[in-house]
């Protein structure tokens, strides 16, 4: 691929102007094949693109203990070059590399990946979801049971509340009183705008490394606002914890924030910023995908409801770790939703050693983009890819007998949380949030969505729903 071709196709008059990333990548794949190189422009590095899962496995198996991912350089620049006084121990788990990343990761792993600590949050997250369930009841149309056009905001408020509970050990009251907390809503809005700017500065030709472009200046302005707001919340949370007379409570009752503050205050701040910045958009998108898949497949929804009724015979039955243990169909529904409506377009790594891809020599430290989203929808890998079939993920062969099984597919295609040392550190928490939300929503409501022609997603750093989420929530009378 030639540099001039890239500039021409992405310019205002080019055929890819304003196209979504996955549409551009799909066209590139048809034109250049499953492996090709995009030359770097304006100070950026060359990037090899691959649509071959066997190559993905090679990259992950040889990436080493300190995997390199350089895809969000503008965020790293903002944090480490422009704001080192805030990000004193590194720019965060999302953008740091090498020893700086390794220190953050090894410090946070024992806390974030500890199942006992995650279980600590089940009743707290459940309380937030129950508040969300009641909110739906109050905002839906009493006759049609349809929620308003701006229901996406309500999902974002739920995600923000859940994320704040984990990252800051606090609730903001957004679900029922968003108007009283305009700053929290501003964090959500600015973060969404920032993702679009990051996408443009990262994946499109841009001169920001050479001169401060208009989009770069807007990005800095947005990041200043959202970072300052998040730091304000973090400072308030830390002050509250320091003045808490119960601060010496047993270790099993300590929150993520408390534990990290005991280890390293700067690391706790960096992780909280990453959580609030990235966690809300991704969790909102994931829940929307789950609701969309289930609402358009009532048979799957009924099977899931039958499973949930076993642990929630009454609507006000409390959830705990034991009840959440054996829910295979729930987890299959979440997996299938993340396949049909992926939150990320793919993954990015630098090769950890010299490799050979389809006859091409790829030197060590070459940046490689792995846009696996297209493979999730490829008939070659997932038969009947346009159908929502949770059964394909079940281990029970008998139940999955009548559908294509995901167990037969290369596992390096479906990696919603990444793989290896650099896999998403918030995976356990994200899955728990989705599981509890779906348990309560499907237990309480029959969910429908009657507007298939309006379904679309916009691709920024993450895939975000871009349609009016007019879900219909009718009460389950059981």
N, C-alpha and C positions, 0 to 999 in steps of 0.2 A: 504494500500500500504506500502511495506517495504522499508527501506532505501537502502538495498543491491540491491533490484530490480531496483530502480531508477538509482543507479550508473552503474549497468550492462547494462541497456537499453540505457543510454546516453553516454556510453564509446565509444571509437573508433570502437570496434567490436559489439556494441549494435545495436538493430534494429531501434533505434530512432536517431542515430548519424547523424548530419547534416540535420535532418528533420525540416520542418517548424513547428512553434509553433502550428498552427491550426491542422496540421496533427498529432502531438503528442497528443494534447488534444482530438482529435477525437478518436484516438486509446484508450486513457484512458477511455473515455466515454463508448465505446463498451465493454471494459474489466471490468470496475468497476461500471457502472451505472451512473445515473444523479447526484449523490452526493457522494463524497469520499474525503478523506484527504491525502494530500501529506506531509510526515514528513519533517521537516526542516533539512538541512545538513550544517555542518561547520558554526555554529553560526546563521543560519537563523531560522525563526519561522515556525511552521507548518502552512499549508495553506489548507483550505477547498475549494474544487472546486464544483461548482453547475451549472447545465444546466437546472434549473427549474425557469422559470420567476416568479412564485408565491413566490419563496424564494427571488428573487431579490427585489420584492416589499416589503417584510418583512424587508429586510435590509435597504432599502432606507427610509421606513416609520419610522424606529426606530433609525436612525443614529444620531439624535440630531442636534444641531446648529453648532457643530464643528466636522464634519465628519473626520474620520481618514483614510488615504490612505498611506500605507507604502511600496508600490511596487517599488519605485525608491530610495532605501536607499543609493546606491552608489553615486547618484547625490547629495543627501542631505549631505552625508559625505564630498564630494568634496567642497561643498559651505560653509557649516557651520564649519567644522573642519579644512579644509586646507586653506580656503579663507574668513575668517570672516571679513577681512578688506574691502572686496568688498560687501559682503552680510551682511551688518550691522544690518538690520531690519528683517532678516530671509533668508531662502534659496530660496524663491520664492513660488508662488501660486501652482506650480506643486508638490513640495516636502515638503513644511512646514506642520506642524500639530499644533493643539491646538490654544493657544492664538496668537502665531506668525503668523499662517495662518489667523486667524480671523482678526488681525490688517490689514494685507495686503489686505484681501478681502473687509473689510468694507471701507477701504480707496479708493480702486479702483472701487468698484461697482457703485457709483454715476456717475463716468465718463464713464466707459466702457459699462454700460447698459442703458445709456441715449439715447433714439432714436434721440433726436435733435442733439446730438453730432455726432452720426453715419451718419445722413443725411449730415452733414457738409462735409463729405469725398466723397460724390457721384461724384461731378465733377472731383475731383482729381484722384480717382480710375478710372473713365471713361477715363480720358486722358491717363493714363498708359495702359489701355486695348486697346485704339485706336492705340497707338504706337505698341502694340503687334500684332494687326491685320495687320498693315502695314509691320511689320517685317516678318510675315508669307508670305505675298505677295512677298517679296524680296528673301526669301530663298527657296521657293518651286520650283520644276521643272516646267519650263514654258510649257512643253508639257503634262506631266502626272498630274501636280498640287500636287505631293507628296512632303512632307517635308523630310529633311535628317534624317538619322538614329538617330542622336543625338538630335532630337527635344525635348526630355525630358529636356535637358539643357535650352532650350528656355522657357519652362513652368516654370522651377525653377527660371529663371531670372525674369519672370513676377511676380511670387509669392514673390520673394525677394524685388522687387521694391514696390509692394503693401504693404508688411509688413513694409518696411522702411518708407513708407509714413505715416503709422499709428503710428509706434513705435518711429520714429525719426523725423517726419515732414520734410522729405527730400527725394530726389531721387538720385540714384547712377549712372544712365545712363547705366544700365546693358543690357537692351533689345537691344540697338543698338551698344553699345560700351563696351562689357564685357571685351575685351582685355585690356582696359585702367584701369580696376579696378580688378586686380587679387586678392586683399584681400577679396573682396565681394564673388568672386567665391570660394575662400578658405574657407570662412565661410560655404557655402553650402556643399562643399565636405567633410570638417571635421565633420560637423554636421551629415551627412549621415553615415560616418564611426563610429561616436560616438554612434549613435543609435544601431548599430550592437553590439558594445562592451557592451553597457548598457544592452541589451537583454541577452547577454551571461552571464554577471556578475549577473544579476537579476534572470533569469529564469532557468539557468543551474547550476549544482553543481560547486561551486567555493570557493577557500580558501582565497579570498581577505580580509575577515574580520580577518583572522589569520596571513597571510603573504602576502606581495605585489607580486602577481602573474604577469606573463608577460602581460596578457591582462589588468590587473588593471593598470600597469605602462603605457601601451599604452593609456588607457582611460584617465589617468591623463595628459599625454602629449597632447592628443587631446583637452581636456577640457581647459587646460592652453592656448593653441593657440586660440581656438574659443572664449573663454571668454575675452582674452586680445584684440582681434580684435573687438569684439562687444563693449567693454568698450571704445575703441578708437573712434568708431563711435558715441557712446552716448556722450562722452566728447565734440566732435566737434559739435554735434547738440545743446548741452546745451550752449556752447560758442556762437554759432551763434544766438540762441534765446536771450541770455542775451545782445548781442550787436545790436539786431534788434530795429531800431527806432520806429517800429510799435508795440512794445511789449505791449503797453497799449491799444490795439484795443479792441472793445467790446467783452464781454464774449462769445457771440454766435459764434464768429469767432476764438476762441482759439482752438488749437489742443489738442489731448489727452496728448501729452508730456508736453505742456505748462501748462495745468490744473493740472497735477500730480506734476510737479515741484513746483507749488505754494503751494501744500498741503504738500508734503514730498519728498525731493530730492532722498533719498535712496530708497523709494518705487518706484519712477519713473524709477530709474536705474534697479531695480530688475524686474519690469514688462517688460521693454524694452528688457532685456536679454532673458526672457522667450519667448517673442514674436518672436525675431529673431532666437532663437534656435529651437523652436518647430513649429512656424507658417509656415515657408517656406515648410518644408517637408509635413506637413498635407494638406496645401492648394494645393500644386502641385499634390499630390495623388488624392485629391478630384476632381480637374478639369479633370485630366486624366480619372477618372472613368466616369465622366459626358460625356466627348467626346466619350469614348468607347461605352457607352450605346446608345447614340444618333446616332453614326456613323453606328452601326450595326442594327439600327431600323429606317429606313428612314421614315416610317409612323409617328412615334412619333416625329421625327425631323421636318417633314412637319407641323404637328399640332402646335408644338412649334413656328415654324417660322411664322405661321399665327397670333399667339398671339403677337409675338414681332413686326410684321409689323404694328400693330395698334398703338404702341407707338413710333416706329421708321420708319415712312413712307419713310424717306430718310436716306441714310447711314450716313450722317453727322448731323442728328437730335440730339440735345443735350438731355441727360438724366437728370432727376431731381427726387426728392422724390415723387411728384405726379404721375409721369409716372410709377414709380416702385411699386405703391401701389397694383394694381390689376393684378397680373400675376400668377394665380393659376396653370396653366400647367407648367410653368417654375419651380415653387417650387416643384411640383409633380415630375418633371424630376430629380431634385437634390436629393430629398428624395429617389427615386428609385435607383439612381446611388450609393448613400451611403449605400443602402441595398445590392445591387449586388456587389459593390466594396468597402466594409467598410474600413475606414481609421484606425480604431482601432480594435483590436481583442476582446476587452471586457472591463470590469471595475473591479476595485479592491477596497474593503472597509474592515474596521474592524467593527465587529458588535457593535452596540451602546447599546445593552442590551442582556440579556440571551434569546436565541431563541431555537425553536425546528424545525429542518429540516427533513422532511420525517422520523420522529421517532427518530432522533438523537438529543441529547442535545448539543447545541452550546453555550459555555459561552461567556459572554461579552468580547469584545476586541479580538475576534478570527479573524484572517485575512481570507477573503473570496475572491476567484477569480471567476468572472462571465464572462466566455468566450462566450458572446452572439453572436459572429460572426457565429458560427455553427448553431444557431437557426434561423438566418436570411435566411439561405439557406435550412431550414428544411421544407419539404412538410407538416408536421403536423401543422406548424404555418403559412407558406406562400405558399398556393397552386401555382403550376407552378413557383417554386422558381428560376428556371434557366432562366426565361424569363424576359425581361426588360419591365415592364408594369407600366408606370407612372399613368395610370388611377386608379390604386388601392388606390392611396392617395387622390383622388379628393373627395370633400364633396358633389358634385353634384351626387346624386344617379343614375340619369338617364344616365349620361356619364360613370359612373363606373359600370353600370348594367351587362355588359358582362365580367367582370373580378372579381377575388377575391379581396375583399376590405380590406385594411389595418386597417380600423376602427374596424374590428371584431377581430383583433389580440391583445393579451396582450400588452399594451403599454410599458411595461418594457423590452421588447426584443429589440425594436428599440430605442436606446438612443445614437445617434452618438456624442452628445455633453454632455452626462452625465445627471444627475438628481439631484435636490435639491440644497442646499447651495454650493456644490462643483462642480456644473455644469460648463462647460467651459465658462470662462469669455469673451472669444473672439468670442463667437457664432455669435452675430449680425454682427460683422465685417467680419467673414469668409463667412457667408451667403451672405452678400452684395457683397463681392469680386467675389464669384461664379456667382451670379445673373447677375452682370454687364458684366463679362467675357462672359457668355453664350449668353446674349442679343446681344452683338457685334459680336461674332464669328458666331452664327447661322444666324444673320441678313446679314452678309457679305458672308458667305460660306456655300456650301453644304459639309458636313463633311462625309468622308467615311474611313473605315479601313478594309483592305482585307486580314488580316493575323491572322485569329482566332486561328490557331494552335500554335501561338507564345505567346499567352496571359498568363502571369504568374505574381504573386506578391511575393515579399519576405517579411517575417514578422520579424520586429525588435521590437522596442517599438511601432512603427506604421507599417501599411501595406504600402509598397512602390511598385510602378510598376516596374517590372523587365523584360521588353521586349522592342524591338525597336518600338518606337511610330511613325510608318510610316503613319501618317494620311494623307488623301487626302483632300485638301481644294480648291474646285472649286468655282469660283465667282457666287454669286446670282445676276442675272440680273433683278432686280426690282427697 
